[in-house]
Amino acid sequence: MFEPEKFIERQVDEVKETIGDEKAVIATSGGVDSTVCAVLTYRAIGDRAVIVFIDDGLMREGEAEQVTNFFKALNMNTRLVDAATEFFDALKGITEPEEKRKAFRNTFYSVLGRVVREENAKYLVQGTIAADILETVKGIKTQHNILEQIGIDPESYGLTIVEPLREIYKHEVREVARSVDLPAEFSERPPFPGPGLATRTLGEVTPERVEIERRATTIVEEETSDIESFQSMAVLMNDKATGIREGKRAYGYIIVVRLVKSKDAITAEAVNVPWEVLKRIDKRITTEIPEVVHVLYSLTDKPPATIEFQ
């Protein structure tokens, strides 16, 4: 049986012993994994922990401000790094999912390597969990935060990486989050992919297409906030479809809505969303985002699907 208090004590001691008197950068997205890592590292080394949020231009509306303000309110050393242009340049022209993940990963660690050097830090702490490693080594999909496990030396980015959560799964991370008294907005925060909305923008990732995906994401999350799920998402398809706008033919985008139930992200079941909720989502998306002419709902469990589309 998992005992979060014992896990916390053990990992704080381990982080303290590993980092010693050095400084560490904690890569934080606001997700429960990286937020727990930030808290554990702060407990271990105090002000020598630098909480870093990389604004890659691929996050949800207002996310950068929400996350950095949370850590600043706790008097933690917090830094916001604007790197959106670098990420969009790296993703330009790429449509294949694995190639996108690799381009994101390379940019992510290149930016973090630069930040680590600027902060005169020796270590990078990140929220890798057991499911990330398992899916990557099995070849299901490459998680952006996996390096050594697939033969990539972190030193190639100038990094020494610490992963306090690498042996536990999402539901156990949430137990730890509650034990360190994180507010529910973080301890119960639904999972969000490391590459952000790039994962949910099929085809080429451009600022314009990501903005459509971001607006659709906001609508889906607002309309399903009272429905129990592991993840709730909108996905922008690469193909377009014929629709009608002001009595004329319109060739527009397709959005897929997906909600799943899961415990550990290894398997998942599609949620039976009430018809009236789906119709409300459809109405809002096609009205508020005129570029979209079709809204679909994803019914497939994991397996054979994955939770995300890519």
Backbone bond lengths (Angstrom), bond angles and torsions (degrees), N, CA, C in turn:
res aa  C-N    CA-C-N  psi(-1)  N-CA   C-N-CA  omega(-1)  CA-C   N-CA-C  phi
1 M - - - 1.464 - - 1.529 110.20 -
2 F 1.336 116.12 132.18 1.457 121.06 -177.82 1.531 110.20 -71.94
3 E 1.338 115.68 130.90 1.469 121.72 -179.96 1.534 108.64 -118.01
4 P 1.340 117.04 99.21 1.468 120.10 -173.59 1.516 114.40 -59.07
5 E 1.328 118.75 -38.23 1.461 120.54 -178.20 1.532 111.48 -63.45
6 K 1.324 116.09 -42.21 1.464 119.64 178.31 1.529 110.46 -67.05
7 F 1.340 115.95 -38.37 1.462 120.41 178.14 1.532 109.96 -61.39
8 I 1.332 116.98 -45.38 1.465 121.86 -179.67 1.524 110.85 -59.39
9 E 1.327 115.83 -48.56 1.465 120.44 -179.44 1.523 111.32 -59.64
10 R 1.337 115.32 -44.50 1.465 120.10 -178.25 1.532 111.68 -65.61
11 Q 1.344 116.74 -43.67 1.463 120.14 -176.48 1.522 112.35 -72.94
12 V 1.332 117.30 -35.79 1.472 119.26 175.85 1.525 109.48 -61.87
13 D 1.332 116.86 -43.91 1.466 120.56 177.87 1.530 110.94 -63.00
14 E 1.325 116.70 -41.19 1.462 120.91 -178.47 1.528 110.91 -65.83
15 V 1.338 116.64 -44.44 1.463 120.64 179.08 1.524 110.13 -63.42
16 K 1.337 116.52 -42.96 1.473 121.79 179.88 1.524 110.30 -60.52
17 E 1.337 116.54 -43.56 1.467 120.67 -179.10 1.526 110.73 -68.70
18 T 1.340 116.64 -40.21 1.474 120.50 -177.73 1.518 111.77 -67.96
19 I 1.322 117.56 -46.51 1.466 121.80 -174.01 1.523 111.82 -82.74
20 G 1.325 116.73 -29.36 1.458 120.47 177.82 1.519 111.87 59.77
21 D 1.347 116.54 -127.62 1.459 121.78 -178.75 1.525 112.56 -95.00
22 E 1.336 116.56 8.46 1.459 120.53 -177.61 1.536 111.20 -82.69
23 K 1.313 114.38 176.04 1.456 122.80 177.83 1.524 108.63 -102.79
24 A 1.347 118.21 149.77 1.465 121.65 -179.52 1.518 110.24 -134.97
25 V 1.328 115.02 143.18 1.469 122.24 172.36 1.519 107.43 -99.93
26 I 1.331 116.90 133.49 1.462 121.45 177.34 1.520 108.12 -110.68
27 A 1.328 116.72 115.34 1.466 121.55 178.82 1.520 108.47 -76.86
28 T 1.327 116.79 114.55 1.461 121.33 -172.04 1.522 111.49 -125.27
29 S 1.341 116.06 128.73 1.465 121.32 179.25 1.526 112.16 -105.77
30 G 1.330 116.57 -12.17 1.459 120.55 -172.81 1.517 112.59 98.70
31 G 1.345 116.45 -10.87 1.456 119.93 174.37 1.519 110.32 -69.35
32 V 1.329 116.36 162.90 1.464 119.81 -174.98 1.530 111.52 -63.32
33 D 1.334 118.14 -35.47 1.466 120.52 -177.49 1.532 111.15 -63.64
34 S 1.324 116.51 -55.01 1.466 119.36 -176.55 1.524 111.81 -70.66
35 T 1.330 117.50 -30.11 1.469 119.88 177.69 1.524 110.59 -67.49
36 V 1.331 117.02 -42.65 1.472 120.59 175.56 1.532 110.03 -60.99
37 C 1.337 116.81 -42.10 1.469 119.69 178.00 1.519 111.43 -59.17
38 A 1.336 116.10 -41.22 1.462 120.44 179.66 1.526 110.95 -62.05
39 V 1.327 116.36 -44.01 1.469 120.57 -178.87 1.529 110.94 -66.53
40 L 1.328 117.30 -44.60 1.467 120.69 -179.77 1.528 110.72 -63.21
41 T 1.336 116.14 -41.52 1.468 119.71 -178.84 1.519 110.66 -68.35
42 Y 1.325 116.82 -39.52 1.471 120.26 177.78 1.534 110.55 -62.61
43 R 1.340 115.83 -39.88 1.468 119.23 176.98 1.524 110.90 -62.89
44 A 1.339 115.58 -33.23 1.468 120.00 -176.08 1.521 112.44 -79.47
45 I 1.353 118.06 -42.15 1.479 118.57 -171.20 1.525 113.57 -128.42
46 G 1.344 117.63 3.23 1.458 120.78 175.05 1.514 114.18 61.67
47 D 1.336 117.34 -132.60 1.454 122.12 -173.23 1.523 114.21 -70.66
48 R 1.306 117.73 -5.02 1.473 119.52 173.87 1.527 111.71 -79.80
49 A 1.338 116.30 -0.66 1.466 122.08 174.05 1.526 109.32 -92.31
50 V 1.328 117.21 125.68 1.460 122.39 178.16 1.527 108.25 -112.24
51 I 1.340 116.98 113.64 1.453 121.99 -179.17 1.526 108.10 -83.22
52 V 1.333 116.84 121.52 1.467 120.73 -175.43 1.521 110.70 -121.31
53 F 1.329 115.43 125.07 1.463 121.54 174.22 1.522 107.30 -108.02
54 I 1.347 116.38 118.93 1.461 121.40 177.33 1.528 108.01 -89.65
55 D 1.338 116.90 111.72 1.466 120.50 175.95 1.519 107.68 -83.45
56 D 1.342 115.00 99.65 1.460 121.20 -175.93 1.526 113.05 -93.33
57 G 1.339 117.25 3.98 1.463 120.45 -178.27 1.513 113.34 77.28
58 L 1.343 116.56 7.28 1.466 121.44 -173.14 1.527 112.23 -120.01
59 M 1.327 116.51 14.86 1.455 120.64 -177.62 1.528 110.96 -96.82
60 R 1.340 115.80 172.96 1.456 121.14 178.37 1.522 111.33 -74.18
61 E 1.306 115.63 166.55 1.457 121.99 -176.50 1.537 111.34 -56.60
62 G 1.333 116.89 124.32 1.455 122.18 174.71 1.516 115.78 73.48
63 E 1.337 117.28 8.35 1.461 120.12 -172.76 1.534 113.01 -67.22
64 A 1.312 116.97 -40.85 1.465 120.21 -177.69 1.528 110.96 -60.13
65 E 1.319 116.29 -45.90 1.468 120.23 -179.42 1.524 111.31 -66.99
66 Q 1.342 116.14 -42.73 1.465 120.24 -178.84 1.522 111.27 -59.45
67 V 1.319 116.49 -46.01 1.466 120.57 -175.55 1.525 111.34 -71.22
68 T 1.321 117.62 -48.40 1.463 119.52 -178.08 1.527 111.46 -65.52
69 N 1.335 117.15 -36.32 1.469 119.41 177.92 1.521 111.56 -64.64
70 F 1.341 117.12 -34.80 1.463 121.12 178.41 1.527 110.69 -61.22
71 F 1.326 116.73 -48.09 1.466 119.83 -178.18 1.525 111.74 -70.56
72 K 1.319 116.61 -37.35 1.470 119.38 177.68 1.531 110.53 -62.30
73 A 1.340 116.72 -36.82 1.465 120.52 179.26 1.526 111.68 -64.80
74 L 1.328 116.68 -22.53 1.467 121.72 176.82 1.529 111.64 -91.61
75 N 1.351 114.91 7.59 1.470 121.64 -179.85 1.521 113.13 62.37
76 M 1.341 115.57 29.86 1.460 119.29 175.22 1.535 109.17 -89.95
77 N 1.312 115.22 146.75 1.462 122.24 177.48 1.537 108.20 -66.78
78 T 1.334 117.25 109.43 1.466 121.80 -169.74 1.525 110.80 -126.35
79 R 1.311 115.98 138.31 1.471 121.02 -179.05 1.524 110.84 -134.41
80 L 1.315 116.63 133.27 1.468 123.48 176.02 1.519 108.20 -105.60
81 V 1.344 117.21 123.94 1.462 122.27 -177.77 1.527 109.15 -113.58
82 D 1.328 116.90 118.96 1.465 122.28 178.93 1.524 108.94 -85.40
83 A 1.346 116.33 109.15 1.465 120.88 -178.13 1.525 111.64 -130.22
84 A 1.332 117.50 20.67 1.469 121.39 -174.73 1.520 111.90 -57.29
85 T 1.320 117.56 -44.85 1.464 120.50 -178.50 1.514 111.21 -59.98
86 E 1.331 117.43 -41.45 1.466 120.91 179.46 1.528 111.77 -61.62
87 F 1.331 116.48 -41.42 1.465 119.70 -178.31 1.527 111.68 -70.18
88 F 1.329 117.57 -44.22 1.465 119.23 179.51 1.524 111.30 -65.37
89 D 1.337 117.23 -35.84 1.467 120.19 176.41 1.526 110.50 -63.83
90 A 1.349 116.01 -40.98 1.467 120.47 -178.73 1.529 111.92 -67.46
91 L 1.341 116.64 -32.20 1.475 121.41 -176.03 1.537 112.70 -90.54
92 K 1.309 117.40 -6.50 1.464 121.32 -175.40 1.527 111.79 -57.99
93 G 1.340 115.56 127.47 1.457 121.61 175.81 1.517 115.34 80.37
94 I 1.334 118.91 -3.85 1.469 121.82 -178.25 1.527 109.99 -93.08
95 T 1.327 117.12 130.58 1.470 121.38 179.37 1.522 112.89 -121.58
96 E 1.331 118.78 -22.16 1.464 121.47 -177.13 1.533 109.11 -76.38
97 P 1.348 117.60 129.19 1.464 120.84 -172.65 1.519 115.58 -55.10
98 E 1.331 117.79 -46.86 1.462 119.68 -178.45 1.525 111.45 -66.20
99 E 1.339 116.50 -36.08 1.459 119.78 177.63 1.526 110.87 -66.61
100 K 1.335 116.10 -36.02 1.471 119.81 174.91 1.527 110.88 -61.21
101 R 1.328 115.63 -46.80 1.464 119.98 -178.40 1.530 110.86 -61.64
102 K 1.335 116.45 -40.33 1.464 119.74 179.67 1.526 111.00 -67.07
103 A 1.355 116.60 -41.16 1.469 120.20 178.48 1.519 110.54 -64.24
104 F 1.339 115.89 -40.61 1.463 119.84 177.88 1.523 109.62 -64.33
105 R 1.330 116.56 -47.47 1.465 120.98 -178.18 1.526 111.13 -58.08
106 N 1.324 116.98 -45.95 1.454 120.68 -177.96 1.535 111.18 -62.58
107 T 1.332 115.94 -42.35 1.466 120.14 179.19 1.525 110.80 -68.41
108 F 1.343 116.00 -43.10 1.463 122.23 -179.72 1.525 111.00 -55.81
109 Y 1.337 116.54 -49.95 1.454 119.48 -176.98 1.525 112.35 -76.57
110 S 1.320 117.36 -28.28 1.466 119.53 174.68 1.521 110.61 -64.90
111 V 1.339 116.50 -44.10 1.464 120.95 177.67 1.530 110.27 -63.96
112 L 1.338 116.11 -46.47 1.467 119.12 -179.51 1.523 111.84 -64.14
113 G 1.338 116.76 -37.46 1.461 119.35 177.06 1.517 111.31 -59.86
114 R 1.331 115.44 -40.49 1.465 120.15 177.78 1.530 111.10 -64.23
115 V 1.339 116.14 -43.27 1.467 120.81 -179.53 1.532 110.62 -64.55
116 V 1.330 116.42 -42.73 1.468 120.42 178.74 1.530 110.21 -58.06
117 R 1.338 116.28 -42.74 1.473 119.49 179.13 1.526 111.09 -66.66
118 E 1.336 116.24 -42.37 1.468 120.15 179.59 1.524 112.18 -61.78
119 E 1.331 116.10 -33.70 1.464 120.94 -178.64 1.527 112.83 -87.40
120 N 1.346 115.84 -0.31 1.466 120.49 -176.52 1.526 111.13 54.99
121 A 1.321 115.01 38.29 1.468 121.40 179.19 1.526 109.54 -95.30
122 K 1.311 115.86 161.09 1.463 120.85 178.94 1.528 111.78 -108.23
123 Y 1.346 116.70 -25.92 1.463 119.70 -172.62 1.531 111.58 -124.04
124 L 1.329 114.74 150.83 1.466 122.54 169.54 1.524 107.16 -115.45
125 V 1.334 116.64 123.67 1.468 121.98 177.06 1.523 107.62 -103.08
126 Q 1.334 116.74 131.53 1.462 119.60 -179.69 1.524 111.26 -139.87
127 G 1.350 114.79 159.68 1.462 121.34 -171.34 1.511 116.05 -92.09
128 T 1.323 117.62 43.06 1.464 121.16 175.42 1.523 109.89 -63.16
129 I 1.336 117.42 130.79 1.463 120.94 176.56 1.531 109.75 -116.32
130 A 1.318 116.44 172.89 1.469 121.01 -173.95 1.527 112.77 -60.01
131 A 1.337 117.66 -37.64 1.467 120.29 -178.74 1.522 111.64 -64.79
132 D 1.335 117.78 -34.89 1.467 121.28 177.57 1.525 110.49 -60.04
133 I 1.326 114.96 -47.03 1.466 120.28 -178.93 1.524 110.64 -65.56
134 L 1.330 116.14 -45.37 1.466 121.33 -176.59 1.525 111.59 -60.36
135 E 1.338 117.49 -47.89 1.463 120.27 -178.26 1.523 111.97 -66.86
136 T 1.322 116.97 -33.61 1.458 120.26 -179.03 1.517 111.80 -72.20
137 V 1.341 117.31 -49.57 1.463 119.96 -176.75 1.522 111.80 -69.08
138 K 1.339 117.40 -25.20 1.465 120.75 176.35 1.522 112.37 -80.92
139 G 1.329 116.48 -8.10 1.457 120.06 177.78 1.514 114.27 80.03
140 I 1.355 118.03 15.33 1.464 120.61 178.67 1.520 109.81 -69.28
141 K 1.325 115.81 -52.22 1.470 122.06 170.61 1.514 107.84 -163.96
142 T 1.316 115.46 147.33 1.457 121.06 -177.90 1.514 110.06 -80.61
143 Q 1.322 116.26 117.31 1.461 119.88 173.82 1.528 108.24 -78.69
144 H 1.330 116.41 139.64 1.465 120.18 -172.33 1.522 113.29 -65.07
145 N 1.342 117.32 -21.62 1.466 120.12 -174.36 1.529 113.07 -98.46
146 I 1.317 116.81 19.94 1.468 120.89 178.87 1.525 108.90 -108.95
147 L 1.337 116.26 123.42 1.463 120.74 179.51 1.527 110.94 -125.24
148 E 1.333 115.94 -72.48 1.468 120.06 -174.38 1.524 112.50 -56.48
149 Q 1.340 116.59 -34.79 1.468 120.42 -176.37 1.534 112.57 -67.60
150 I 1.340 116.79 -16.21 1.480 119.22 177.30 1.526 110.23 -119.48
151 G 1.337 115.53 21.37 1.459 119.87 171.13 1.515 116.25 86.49
152 I 1.358 118.11 14.14 1.462 120.71 177.65 1.524 108.52 -98.56
153 D 1.306 116.37 124.58 1.458 121.13 -179.19 1.531 109.92 -80.76
154 P 1.351 118.25 117.08 1.466 120.11 178.78 1.530 113.22 -56.17
155 E 1.334 116.72 -23.23 1.463 120.39 179.32 1.530 111.39 -63.37
156 S 1.351 116.55 -22.18 1.465 119.37 177.85 1.523 111.26 -64.51
157 Y 1.339 116.36 -20.99 1.463 121.75 174.41 1.531 111.22 -103.28
158 G 1.326 116.46 5.64 1.452 120.48 -177.55 1.515 112.88 74.83
159 L 1.342 116.90 31.20 1.462 120.83 -172.40 1.523 112.63 -122.47
160 T 1.326 115.34 144.37 1.464 122.85 165.31 1.524 105.31 -116.98
161 I 1.333 116.27 117.85 1.461 120.72 -168.33 1.528 112.06 -103.67
162 V 1.333 114.92 138.55 1.464 122.82 176.03 1.524 107.46 -118.54
163 E 1.349 117.06 131.18 1.464 122.14 -175.76 1.536 110.23 -128.93
164 P 1.321 118.36 84.32 1.473 120.98 -174.64 1.527 114.63 -64.93
165 L 1.340 119.07 -20.40 1.469 121.05 -173.80 1.529 112.87 -108.22
166 R 1.302 117.52 14.20 1.464 121.08 -169.48 1.526 113.67 -64.87
167 E 1.340 117.89 -17.64 1.475 120.03 -175.43 1.529 113.16 -102.79
168 I 1.342 118.81 -0.22 1.466 119.87 -176.76 1.525 111.47 -121.39
169 Y 1.345 115.00 163.94 1.467 121.92 -177.00 1.531 110.70 -104.12
170 K 1.321 115.25 172.63 1.463 121.52 -171.39 1.529 112.93 -55.43
171 H 1.333 118.01 -45.67 1.461 119.31 -177.73 1.530 111.09 -64.37
172 E 1.338 116.97 -30.61 1.466 120.45 177.23 1.531 110.54 -74.92
173 V 1.345 116.53 -36.29 1.468 119.93 175.76 1.527 109.55 -60.11
174 R 1.323 116.88 -40.03 1.471 119.99 179.42 1.535 110.92 -64.20
175 E 1.318 116.95 -36.90 1.471 119.80 176.30 1.526 110.42 -61.91
176 V 1.324 115.95 -41.59 1.464 120.07 177.55 1.528 110.00 -64.15
177 A 1.335 116.90 -43.29 1.467 121.57 -179.58 1.528 111.26 -58.25
178 R 1.335 116.36 -43.07 1.471 119.90 178.96 1.529 110.51 -66.76
179 S 1.326 115.71 -36.01 1.471 119.81 -177.89 1.521 112.48 -69.57
180 V 1.338 117.23 -26.98 1.470 119.79 177.59 1.532 110.54 -95.43
181 D 1.344 115.17 12.37 1.465 122.77 173.48 1.523 114.32 65.16
182 L 1.329 117.47 34.02 1.461 119.22 172.09 1.528 109.01 -68.85
183 P 1.328 119.03 141.07 1.466 120.01 176.90 1.526 110.80 -63.84
184 A 1.324 116.51 156.20 1.468 121.75 -175.53 1.520 112.63 -57.76
185 E 1.326 117.65 -30.30 1.463 119.94 -179.60 1.524 111.46 -61.45
186 F 1.347 116.76 -20.03 1.463 120.60 176.12 1.528 111.66 -108.16
187 S 1.333 117.81 -43.46 1.468 119.51 -177.27 1.529 111.81 -65.73
188 E 1.339 116.82 -31.95 1.468 120.65 -178.45 1.525 112.18 -106.19
189 R 1.304 116.87 10.69 1.467 121.50 -176.89 1.526 110.37 -59.81
190 P 1.336 117.84 128.64 1.466 119.71 179.30 1.528 111.08 -61.98
191 P 1.318 117.75 148.10 1.470 120.39 178.66 1.525 110.72 -59.75
192 F 1.321 114.80 146.25 1.459 121.54 177.78 1.518 106.84 -137.61
193 P 1.321 118.64 133.23 1.470 120.14 -173.96 1.525 112.47 -62.28
194 G 1.336 115.75 144.53 1.457 120.72 178.74 1.522 113.10 -54.07
195 P 1.350 118.60 -45.84 1.464 119.48 177.82 1.532 113.25 -76.06
196 G 1.327 115.93 10.33 1.464 120.54 174.22 1.519 113.86 61.75
197 L 1.322 115.46 -140.73 1.463 120.66 -175.53 1.522 112.70 -71.15
198 A 1.341 117.86 -9.29 1.467 119.86 173.46 1.518 110.79 -62.18
199 T 1.354 115.60 -32.40 1.470 120.38 178.73 1.521 110.96 -67.94
200 R 1.326 117.25 -28.57 1.462 121.84 -175.50 1.526 112.87 -105.16
201 T 1.336 115.63 10.34 1.458 121.50 174.03 1.515 106.90 -112.87
202 L 1.328 116.73 95.63 1.458 120.70 -177.81 1.527 108.97 -73.23
203 G 1.331 115.73 144.89 1.456 119.26 -174.32 1.520 109.89 86.96
204 E 1.327 116.12 -159.47 1.464 119.93 -176.63 1.528 111.35 -68.73
205 V 1.316 115.17 139.98 1.463 121.82 -179.75 1.525 108.33 -96.04
206 T 1.327 116.57 106.05 1.462 122.16 177.77 1.531 108.32 -121.02
207 P 1.338 118.06 158.60 1.464 119.41 177.50 1.525 113.14 -55.63
208 E 1.338 117.12 -37.58 1.461 121.32 -178.20 1.527 111.25 -68.32
209 R 1.329 117.79 -43.90 1.460 121.22 -179.46 1.529 110.36 -70.41
210 V 1.323 117.58 -38.39 1.462 120.32 178.04 1.526 110.75 -64.13
211 E 1.338 117.86 -35.23 1.459 120.38 179.20 1.530 111.03 -65.03
212 I 1.331 118.01 -38.04 1.463 121.34 175.21 1.528 109.72 -62.82
213 E 1.327 115.94 -44.93 1.466 121.21 179.15 1.534 110.83 -63.78
214 R 1.314 116.76 -39.82 1.466 120.86 179.82 1.534 110.94 -62.39
215 R 1.329 116.79 -44.83 1.470 120.69 -179.84 1.520 110.99 -65.05
216 A 1.343 117.17 -40.02 1.465 120.72 178.03 1.529 110.99 -66.35
217 T 1.328 116.37 -38.86 1.460 121.44 177.78 1.522 111.08 -59.60
218 T 1.324 116.26 -44.96 1.462 120.82 179.42 1.523 111.11 -58.83
219 I 1.326 116.44 -44.05 1.470 121.04 -179.35 1.521 110.66 -63.56
220 V 1.329 117.37 -47.96 1.470 121.05 -178.41 1.530 110.12 -62.33
221 E 1.305 117.76 -44.19 1.467 119.78 -178.71 1.528 111.26 -66.33
222 E 1.319 117.65 -38.30 1.464 120.40 178.17 1.526 111.53 -65.34
223 E 1.314 116.77 -43.89 1.469 120.85 -174.34 1.524 113.50 -77.94
224 T 1.333 117.28 -15.85 1.477 119.87 -178.45 1.529 111.54 -115.39
225 S 1.319 118.12 14.53 1.468 121.46 -175.26 1.525 113.16 -61.66
226 D 1.336 117.47 -25.26 1.469 119.69 -179.41 1.526 112.40 -101.61
227 I 1.338 116.93 12.64 1.462 121.41 177.20 1.524 108.32 -105.17
228 E 1.322 116.91 125.57 1.465 120.55 -178.00 1.527 110.45 -67.76
229 S 1.328 116.12 125.09 1.465 120.51 178.76 1.517 109.70 -158.36
230 F 1.316 115.98 160.30 1.465 122.50 174.88 1.517 109.39 -81.31
231 Q 1.341 116.24 -41.18 1.451 122.21 175.64 1.522 109.88 -144.97
232 S 1.318 114.43 146.09 1.459 122.36 179.20 1.516 106.66 -133.42
233 M 1.324 118.15 123.89 1.465 118.72 -171.09 1.528 113.43 -149.72
234 A 1.326 113.63 162.15 1.461 122.71 167.13 1.521 106.67 -116.25
235 V 1.329 116.69 145.26 1.463 122.07 179.58 1.526 108.18 -128.05
236 L 1.320 117.00 127.93 1.462 121.31 176.90 1.516 108.71 -90.56
237 M 1.335 116.17 118.41 1.457 120.91 -178.76 1.528 110.81 -76.20
238 N 1.334 114.79 158.66 1.464 119.84 178.60 1.526 111.29 -79.25
239 D 1.338 116.46 -37.57 1.461 120.98 178.96 1.518 110.60 -73.00
240 K 1.328 115.63 158.85 1.455 121.84 172.87 1.522 109.57 -114.38
241 A 1.332 116.13 168.46 1.460 121.39 -178.90 1.529 109.21 -139.97
242 T 1.333 114.78 159.60 1.458 119.89 179.00 1.519 110.46 -82.02
243 G 1.329 116.57 135.18 1.452 122.27 176.20 1.516 109.87 -138.07
244 I 1.322 116.58 -167.81 1.467 121.96 -178.73 1.530 108.41 -131.63
245 R 1.319 116.62 128.00 1.459 123.25 174.47 1.527 108.76 -131.95
246 E 1.352 115.20 121.47 1.472 121.34 179.91 1.519 111.99 53.33
247 G 1.345 115.04 41.90 1.453 121.56 175.74 1.514 114.92 76.74
248 K 1.324 117.25 5.74 1.459 120.60 -178.22 1.532 110.40 -122.01
249 R 1.331 114.22 155.92 1.460 120.09 178.03 1.522 109.71 -61.54
250 A 1.364 115.72 133.75 1.460 121.61 175.93 1.524 108.38 -130.61
251 Y 1.301 116.52 129.65 1.460 121.92 178.81 1.530 106.62 -101.19
252 G 1.340 116.61 105.25 1.457 119.37 -169.76 1.515 114.20 -131.00
253 Y 1.325 113.90 -176.88 1.458 121.31 -175.47 1.530 112.56 -80.21
254 I 1.339 114.63 161.25 1.467 123.66 176.41 1.529 107.98 -116.49
255 I 1.324 116.50 129.13 1.469 122.13 174.83 1.530 108.33 -111.50
256 V 1.334 116.04 132.40 1.462 122.10 173.63 1.526 108.26 -106.01
257 V 1.326 115.98 130.80 1.465 122.42 176.70 1.525 108.21 -98.68
258 R 1.340 117.10 135.66 1.468 120.28 -178.84 1.520 110.09 -141.29
259 L 1.333 116.06 128.84 1.459 123.29 172.05 1.521 107.78 -128.30
260 V 1.345 116.46 134.16 1.461 119.61 179.51 1.526 110.88 -133.65
261 K 1.337 114.83 153.09 1.457 122.84 170.47 1.523 108.19 -104.35
262 S 1.336 116.91 137.80 1.458 120.74 178.57 1.517 109.38 -161.88
263 K 1.317 115.73 157.67 1.468 120.84 175.40 1.517 110.76 -102.74
264 D 1.342 115.92 -43.83 1.462 119.86 -171.37 1.522 114.15 -126.52
265 A 1.340 117.33 5.31 1.474 123.54 -179.38 1.530 113.18 72.24
266 I 1.316 117.57 -2.11 1.464 120.08 178.08 1.532 110.08 -79.86
267 T 1.325 116.51 -38.55 1.464 122.25 171.10 1.520 107.85 -127.51
268 A 1.339 116.46 159.12 1.463 120.07 -179.22 1.525 109.31 -156.48
269 E 1.332 115.08 153.80 1.462 121.82 -179.01 1.522 109.19 -126.43
270 A 1.328 116.16 133.40 1.461 120.37 179.05 1.531 110.15 -63.62
271 V 1.332 115.91 140.06 1.461 121.88 -178.31 1.530 109.70 -84.02
272 N 1.352 115.14 139.69 1.465 120.78 176.25 1.535 108.25 -82.86
273 V 1.330 116.37 89.52 1.465 122.09 -176.30 1.530 109.35 -81.91
274 P 1.333 118.69 131.28 1.468 120.66 178.71 1.530 112.32 -54.62
275 W 1.328 114.72 141.86 1.466 120.85 -177.20 1.523 112.04 -57.04
276 E 1.329 116.85 -40.02 1.465 119.33 -177.16 1.532 111.53 -65.73
277 V 1.358 116.84 -30.23 1.461 120.12 176.88 1.528 109.86 -70.28
278 L 1.332 115.72 -44.42 1.466 119.50 178.60 1.531 111.35 -61.08
279 K 1.323 116.96 -41.41 1.470 120.13 179.21 1.526 110.58 -65.76
280 R 1.321 117.02 -35.95 1.460 120.18 178.68 1.533 110.18 -67.18
281 I 1.333 116.70 -41.12 1.461 120.94 176.77 1.531 110.14 -62.13
282 D 1.318 115.57 -46.54 1.471 121.02 179.22 1.534 111.18 -56.97
283 K 1.322 115.76 -46.72 1.468 120.53 -178.14 1.519 110.93 -62.76
284 R 1.326 116.56 -44.95 1.462 119.69 -178.18 1.530 111.83 -66.69
285 I 1.333 116.46 -44.63 1.468 118.86 -177.62 1.524 110.75 -63.70
286 T 1.336 117.36 -47.47 1.465 119.45 -176.30 1.524 112.58 -73.41
287 T 1.324 117.09 -18.91 1.464 120.52 176.77 1.523 111.45 -88.79
288 E 1.333 115.95 -46.85 1.461 120.70 -175.43 1.526 113.50 -81.80
289 I 1.330 116.41 -20.07 1.467 120.99 178.58 1.526 107.40 -124.78
290 P 1.319 119.27 83.44 1.466 121.93 -172.77 1.525 114.33 -62.17
291 E 1.348 116.91 -16.49 1.468 119.28 177.73 1.525 111.57 -69.73
292 V 1.354 116.84 -16.46 1.478 121.68 -177.80 1.529 109.62 -98.62
293 V 1.339 116.67 131.17 1.470 120.55 -179.28 1.529 113.29 -119.47
294 H 1.343 117.84 -10.71 1.464 121.19 178.68 1.526 109.71 -137.18
295 V 1.345 116.57 136.97 1.466 122.42 175.07 1.528 107.94 -125.78
296 L 1.346 116.91 128.05 1.458 122.83 -177.28 1.521 109.46 -121.33
297 Y 1.351 116.48 163.23 1.462 120.58 174.83 1.526 109.74 -120.28
298 S 1.333 116.48 134.82 1.462 122.52 -178.34 1.527 110.75 -89.22
299 L 1.332 116.93 125.49 1.470 122.64 -175.17 1.523 114.07 -104.81
300 T 1.331 118.71 -8.14 1.453 121.48 -166.81 1.528 112.64 -84.97
301 D 1.332 115.75 133.38 1.463 122.16 178.69 1.535 110.36 -77.86
302 K 1.342 115.84 171.43 1.461 122.60 171.71 1.514 108.81 -111.28
303 P 1.340 120.21 120.42 1.464 125.69 -11.40 1.530 111.76 -76.43
304 P 1.323 120.38 170.56 1.471 127.30 11.62 1.526 114.64 -84.12
305 A 1.334 118.66 -17.04 1.467 119.73 177.21 1.525 109.84 -79.72
306 T 1.326 116.94 168.36 1.454 121.59 163.86 1.534 105.63 -97.41
307 I 1.338 116.07 169.93 1.466 118.56 179.85 1.523 109.41 -65.95
308 E 1.325 116.80 -51.12 1.457 121.17 174.46 1.529 109.43 -82.69
309 F 1.326 116.61 165.07 1.467 120.28 -179.65 1.527 111.69 -83.85
310 Q 1.337 117.06 -19.37 1.473 119.32 179.38 1.526 109.67 -155.27
